[in-house]
Amino acid sequence: MKMEGLWAVLSVRHIMNLPTEKVIPNFRNRTEDSQATEELGEQVYYAIASVYVILAVIAFIFNTLVLVVFTKDSSLRSHSNILILSIAIGDWIQAVVAYPLGVVGILSKSWQTTGTTCSCYGFIVTFLSFGTMLHHATFAIERAIVIKFSFSFSIFNKLKYIIVGLWLFALIWSSLPLIGWSGYAPEGGRSVCSIDWQSSDPSAVAYIWCIFVLFFLAPFITIVASYCSIYRNVKRMTQTAHNIWGECAAPTLDIILAESRTARMACIMSFCFLFAWTPYAAVSLYAIIRAPEPAISPLVATLPALFAKTAPCYNPLIYFLLFKKFRSSLRSSLPLCKRFLRKDSSGGKVGAISSITAFDDKENISRPGKVLSRRIQFVATV
């Protein structure tokens, strides 16, 4: 009888312990996650905040230069350059608003829990980042259209509306987490707030897949395809110029130089876009594939945000300082910058514009030659 009572007690304990054993591993995982978050340590948080400060200063200086030159040089405020101005404004706002808010959040550990501050920061950064990525793709499309159709395409008159549409599209998708589709939460070592990448909820996973396609995959494919199209058209123009004017003619040399610049621009554009946004894309996809418990260390999960924060720093270098016309405007508007900027060479024995004009003035030049010369005149100014 005593043995039966003992077995009954053990059986009851065993039955009662079954759910407890199932709960214990999850409790331990949460404890380990908390400890892993704390393993970043105070020094790491200070280091991350220092990086944010450095990036904020660089982004502020470079984008302020862009805005100042646009303000002083009215010739830059053309339809095709509005995209560059829009990108600079978005990056400047991020340097002035988002970066300082991020530094305050890191040092005060405001990102340890979700809340209004976390959601506001995540929304601002996501909205500006989405808008910038869409601008990258639109800029590449605009360049490809201009190179192919010269000045005859009506996209110039619609760019203002396109830019408004880009920001509205980014606003809609960055607002969705605020109204219940996914959400904003601390990520990585809780040093930053962003979209809740690690949620295993099917709705949140669907949102991540959507933004991955709309704001990373589609823009990158567009950028690569557009610059491949530009390179093919410039290559074709080179061959046509060779047939019309000869191999050593100044317009031919100018277009050959433009061809090399176009290839360089395509490589730089594609590399910088991948450098900034591939870490975020990779970590987010890895997180949802390994859900509900993605095995990503807090430090590794923190790095993508730092890579993405470099975009406002190098955007002015790509879209502003690598273009001849803008470099000339920067030298004339801010004489102090002359010592830091090299003088542009025309690329041939005769200046690009003058040589093309000289060929245009010939009476025996064919109509295709005149059309090509106007296109070369545009490409040579890029």
Secondary structure, DSSP 8 states (H G I E B T S, - for coil): -HHHHHHHHHHHHHHHHHHHHHHHHHHHHHHHHHHHHHTTHHHHHHHHHHHHHHHHHHHHHHHHHHHHHHHH-GGG-SGGGHHHHHHHHHHHHIIIIIHHHHHHHHHHTGGGS-SHHHHHHHHHHHHHHHHHHHHHHHHHHHHHHHHHHTT--GGGGGHHHHHHHHHHHHHHHHHGGGGTSS-EEEETTTTEEEE-TT---HHHHHHHHHHHIIIIIHHHHHHHHHHHHHHHHHHHHHHHHHHHH-TTSHHHHHHHHHHHHHHHHHHHHHHHHHHHHHHHHHHHHHHHHSTTS----HHHHHHHHHHHTTHHHHHHIIIIITSHHHHHHHHHH-GGGGGGS-----SSSS-HHHHHHHHHT-TT--HHHHHHHHHHHHHHT-
